[in-house]
Amino acid sequence: MSEYHPRRGRNWFTAMGLLFIIMGAIVIVRNLILFSPEFIVDFMFNNEITNEKVSLGMFAFGGFLVILGFRKKFAQREIR
């Protein structure tokens, strides 16, 4: 990496984390458009595995990947 462009490197973890978050948001927005918010809340709190619960898992996993990606970037910067 160049000293002049420290943010130029590619970070796989952050990119995949953002993709997971975007995909989770697409599912939630699609269901909000197709169903009303009351149905979404009902699907969130019932005992079955639904798209909304999988989307929450995607948000959590995507956030974990983003944090891991930024942590990896800062750890490499401190070594130099």
N, C-alpha and C positions, 0 to 999 in steps of 0.2 A: 504494500500500500504506500501511496505517496504521502509525504509529510504535509504537502499542501492541501490534500483532500482527505482528511481522516475519516469522513463518512462515506467514502466511495466504495468500500468493500461490500460484498454481498452477504446478507445474513439470512440463511435458510430458515432458521427458527422463527424469526419475526415475520417473514413472508408467509409461512405456512400458518402461523397463528392468526394473521389477518384474514387469510382465506377461510379458516374455520369460523371466525367471528362473522364474516360477511355471509357465509352460507347459513349460519344460524339465524341471522337477521332476515335473510330472504324467506326462510320458512315461517318465521313469526309474522312478518308483514303479509305474506301470502294468506296465512290463516286468518289474520285480522280482516283482510279484504273479503275472504270467502265467508267467514263466520263473524259473529259479533264478539266483542270483548268478553261478554259473559260466558260464552262457550269456551273461549280460550282459558279463562280462569277455572272453569269446571274441568277442562282437560288437564290442567296443571295439578289439581289436587285430588284426582281420582286415583284408584289403585292400579290402573293399567299403565303400560308403557306407551306413551303417545309421542307424536312429533314435537310437541312443545317441550316435553322433558328431555328428549334427545337434543333439541336446540339449546336448552340450558346447559347440557353437558358439553356441547360444542363451544358455547361461550366460555365455559370454565377452562376447557382444554386449550382453546385459542389464547385466552389470557395467560395461561401458564406458559405456552410457547413464546408469546411475546416477551414476557418477563425473563424467561430463560435466554432468549436471544439478546436482549439488552444487557443482561448480566454477563453473558459471554463476551459481548463487545467491550464492556467496561473492564473486564478482567484482562483482556488482551492489551488494552491501552495502558493499564497500570504496570504491566511487565516491562514495557519499554522504558 
